[in-house]
Amino acid sequence: MAYSVLLVDDEPHALEGLQLMVDWERFGFRVAGTCRDGEEAMLRIRIDPPDLVVTDIRMPVMDGLALIEEAQRAGHRDLLFVIASGYHDFEYAARAVRLGVSHYLTKPVIPSEAEEMLGRLAAELRERERADLASDDIEPPEASHAPETGGIQAEVAEYLRAHYRRSLTIREIAERFYVHPVYLGQSFARKYGIGILDYVHELRIEEAKRLLESTDMTLGAIAESVGYNAYQYFLKQFERRTGMKPAAYRLRASGKKKTDSTS
């Protein structure tokens, strides 16, 4: 059974594009209807709640965020929402996060990006179904073989461990995983107790420590190899996290090796 989708946008060509350019069926979705504003969408939700709503932000009568608030007040708190908008504003972003919206697409929507996000949403909906079955003491099919997932934050952490040497911004990471930057930053910090950029610095400094201990690379070369183009910035981050300068750290590591070899 396909997951039902409601598309909400006051621009007819945007609705048509979402319907025609995105391969909904490939990921187990079907477009159940379209609406031109939030008020019309709310009527559809009350009559026949979909599994997913993809909505624009700025619309007449009732905008996208007001629609999300109204749906939650009406008891549809499990309804998944995706924001599709070209409107970038911190106030809107913070409000969307407070409403629990974690997925968004920027306009004009790129089909490949939308489809990659649909894969994540389908997995989230299947996970919900398994949880519902488990809560009813019903064993879901092939449950024993279902892989454990750590959520989007774990995927981001894995990505950072593989790419920490690159110049990264929270916005770029969020766009890669199709979530809002504000949501990603807050949820990552809650899960790991550290912000995304600090997490990157920790990875870089740990690798720098390893290189100081095991190679004779120059300090500048080490700084560059772990992702710092400016040596002074590397020095600042290293001292902040280790309490000593890189040269002192290398000297101490070298002395420890000599002590270990003679003992």
FENZIVEN-V807371 format. One record per residue. N is the residue number from 0. RES is the residue in three letters. SS is DSSP state (H for helix, E for strand, L for the rest). PHI is phi as a letter, one per 30 degrees, with the letter a starting at -180 (999 if undefined). D_LAST is the distance of its C-alpha to the last C-alpha in Angstrom with 2 decimals. Layout:
N_RES_SS_PHI_D_LAST, N_RES_SS_PHI_D_LAST
This chain:
0_MET_L_999_68.48, 1_ALA_L_d_67.77, 2_TYR_E_d_66.52, 3_SER_E_d_69.31, 4_VAL_E_b_68.96, 5_LEU_E_c_71.15, 6_LEU_E_c_71.23, 7_VAL_E_b_72.37, 8_ASP_L_a_73.32, 9_ASP_L_d_76.43, 10_GLU_L_c_76.30, 11_PRO_H_e_78.05, 12_HIS_H_d_76.32, 13_ALA_H_d_72.90, 14_LEU_H_d_73.87, 15_GLU_H_d_75.24, 16_GLY_H_d_72.15, 17_LEU_H_d_69.83, 18_GLN_H_d_72.04, 19_LEU_H_d_72.49, 20_MET_H_c_69.27, 21_VAL_L_c_66.75, 22_ASP_L_d_66.48, 23_TRP_L_d_66.50, 24_GLU_H_d_67.34, 25_ARG_H_e_64.34, 26_PHE_H_c_62.06, 27_GLY_L_i_64.37, 28_PHE_E_c_66.35, 29_ARG_E_b_70.05, 30_VAL_E_d_71.80, 31_ALA_E_d_74.08, 32_GLY_E_l_75.76, 33_THR_E_b_75.83, 34_CYS_E_b_76.84, 35_ARG_L_c_77.77, 36_ASP_L_a_76.56, 37_GLY_H_d_74.61, 38_GLU_H_d_77.71, 39_GLU_H_d_78.84, 40_ALA_H_d_75.34, 41_MET_H_d_75.25, 42_LEU_H_d_78.51, 43_ARG_H_d_77.05, 44_ILE_H_d_73.91, 45_ARG_H_d_76.08, 46_ILE_H_d_78.21, 47_ASP_L_b_75.61, 48_PRO_L_d_71.98, 49_PRO_L_d_69.94, 50_ASP_L_d_66.27, 51_LEU_E_b_65.44, 52_VAL_E_b_67.15, 53_VAL_E_c_66.55, 54_THR_E_b_68.15, 55_ASP_L_d_68.83, 56_ILE_L_c_68.35, 57_ARG_L_d_71.44, 58_MET_L_b_74.59, 59_PRO_L_d_77.97, 60_VAL_L_i_79.08, 61_MET_L_b_75.58, 62_ASP_L_d_72.39, 63_GLY_H_d_69.32, 64_LEU_H_d_67.33, 65_ALA_H_d_70.42, 66_LEU_H_d_70.79, 67_ILE_H_d_67.27, 68_GLU_H_d_67.92, 69_GLU_H_d_71.26, 70_ALA_H_d_69.86, 71_GLN_H_d_67.21, 72_ARG_H_d_69.87, 73_ALA_L_d_71.96, 74_GLY_L_j_69.18, 75_HIS_L_c_67.76, 76_ARG_L_d_64.19, 77_ASP_L_c_62.72, 78_LEU_L_d_64.54, 79_LEU_E_d_62.23, 80_PHE_E_b_63.12, 81_VAL_E_b_62.22, 82_ILE_E_c_63.28, 83_ALA_E_c_64.67, 84_SER_L_a_65.45, 85_GLY_L_c_65.22, 86_TYR_L_c_65.33, 87_HIS_L_c_62.06, 88_ASP_L_a_62.03, 89_PHE_H_d_59.40, 90_GLU_H_d_61.95, 91_TYR_H_d_62.83, 92_ALA_H_d_59.17, 93_ALA_H_d_58.25, 94_ARG_H_d_61.35, 95_ALA_H_d_60.59, 96_VAL_H_d_57.10, 97_ARG_H_d_58.62, 98_LEU_L_d_60.96, 99_GLY_L_i_58.09, 100_VAL_L_d_58.79, 101_SER_L_c_55.66, 102_HIS_E_c_57.24, 103_TYR_E_a_59.25, 104_LEU_E_b_60.71, 105_THR_L_c_61.80, 106_LYS_L_c_65.28, 107_PRO_L_d_66.39, 108_VAL_L_d_64.65, 109_ILE_L_c_62.92, 110_PRO_H_e_63.57, 111_SER_H_d_60.18, 112_GLU_H_d_58.42, 113_ALA_H_d_60.83, 114_GLU_H_d_60.29, 115_GLU_H_d_56.49, 116_MET_H_d_56.93, 117_LEU_H_d_59.41, 118_GLY_H_e_56.80, 119_ARG_H_d_54.58, 120_LEU_H_d_57.58, 121_ALA_H_d_58.65, 122_ALA_H_d_55.20, 123_GLU_H_d_55.39, 124_LEU_H_d_58.86, 125_ARG_H_d_57.81, 126_GLU_H_d_54.90, 127_ARG_H_d_57.42, 128_GLU_H_d_59.65, 129_ARG_H_d_56.87, 130_ALA_H_d_56.05, 131_ASP_H_d_59.74, 132_LEU_H_d_60.02, 133_ALA_H_d_56.98, 134_SER_H_d_58.46, 135_ASP_L_c_61.59, 136_ASP_L_h_59.61, 137_ILE_L_c_60.56, 138_GLU_L_d_57.97, 139_PRO_L_d_58.07, 140_PRO_L_e_58.42, 141_GLU_L_h_55.16, 142_ALA_H_d_53.30, 143_SER_H_d_50.53, 144_HIS_H_c_49.81, 145_ALA_L_d_50.00, 146_PRO_L_d_46.86, 147_GLU_L_d_45.17, 148_THR_L_b_45.67, 149_GLY_L_c_44.01, 150_GLY_H_i_46.93, 151_ILE_H_d_47.38, 152_GLN_H_d_44.47, 153_ALA_H_d_42.01, 154_GLU_H_d_43.62, 155_VAL_H_d_43.27, 156_ALA_H_d_39.58, 157_GLU_H_d_39.05, 158_TYR_H_d_41.07, 159_LEU_H_d_39.05, 160_ARG_H_d_35.74, 161_ALA_H_d_37.32, 162_HIS_H_b_39.07, 163_TYR_L_d_37.18, 164_ARG_L_d_37.03, 165_ARG_L_d_40.84, 166_SER_L_d_42.99, 167_LEU_L_b_44.11, 168_THR_L_b_46.64, 169_ILE_H_d_47.49, 170_ARG_H_d_51.03, 171_GLU_H_d_49.97, 172_ILE_H_d_47.70, 173_ALA_H_d_50.50, 174_GLU_H_d_53.01, 175_ARG_H_d_50.84, 176_PHE_H_c_50.75, 177_TYR_L_h_54.34, 178_VAL_E_b_53.69, 179_HIS_L_d_54.60, 180_PRO_H_e_51.99, 181_VAL_H_d_52.57, 182_TYR_H_d_52.21, 183_LEU_H_d_49.08, 184_GLY_H_d_47.37, 185_GLN_H_d_48.28, 186_SER_H_d_47.53, 187_PHE_H_d_44.13, 188_ALA_H_d_43.10, 189_ARG_H_d_44.37, 190_LYS_H_d_42.37, 191_TYR_H_c_39.01, 192_GLY_L_i_39.30, 193_ILE_L_a_38.90, 194_GLY_L_d_41.38, 195_ILE_H_d_41.48, 196_LEU_H_d_40.66, 197_ASP_H_d_37.73, 198_TYR_H_d_36.51, 199_VAL_H_d_36.70, 200_HIS_H_d_34.82, 201_GLU_H_d_32.00, 202_LEU_H_d_31.78, 203_ARG_H_d_31.83, 204_ILE_H_d_29.14, 205_GLU_H_d_26.78, 206_GLU_H_d_27.32, 207_ALA_H_d_26.92, 208_LYS_H_d_23.48, 209_ARG_H_d_22.50, 210_LEU_H_d_23.97, 211_LEU_H_d_22.29, 212_GLU_H_d_18.84, 213_SER_H_c_19.67, 214_THR_L_b_22.40, 215_ASP_L_c_23.64, 216_MET_L_e_27.01, 217_THR_L_d_28.81, 218_LEU_H_d_29.17, 219_GLY_H_d_32.85, 220_ALA_H_d_32.33, 221_ILE_H_d_30.00, 222_ALA_H_e_32.60, 223_GLU_H_d_35.32, 224_SER_H_d_33.53, 225_VAL_L_c_33.05, 226_GLY_L_j_36.65, 227_TYR_L_c_37.08, 228_ASN_L_d_39.73, 229_ALA_L_c_39.49, 230_TYR_H_d_36.20, 231_GLN_H_d_37.16, 232_TYR_H_d_37.67, 233_PHE_H_e_34.24, 234_LEU_H_e_32.78, 235_LYS_H_d_34.77, 236_GLN_H_d_33.72, 237_PHE_H_d_29.99, 238_GLU_H_d_30.05, 239_ARG_H_d_32.18, 240_ARG_H_c_29.76, 241_THR_H_c_26.36, 242_GLY_L_i_27.41, 243_MET_L_a_26.09, 244_LYS_L_d_27.16, 245_PRO_H_e_25.80, 246_ALA_H_d_24.53, 247_ALA_H_d_22.58, 248_TYR_H_d_21.17, 249_ARG_H_d_20.07, 250_LEU_H_d_18.51, 251_ARG_H_d_16.52, 252_ALA_H_d_15.47, 253_SER_H_d_14.51, 254_GLY_H_d_12.43, 255_LYS_H_d_10.60, 256_LYS_H_d_10.03, 257_LYS_H_d_8.70, 258_THR_H_d_6.21, 259_ASP_H_d_5.29, 260_SER_H_d_5.68, 261_THR_H_c_3.78, 262_SER_L_d_0.00
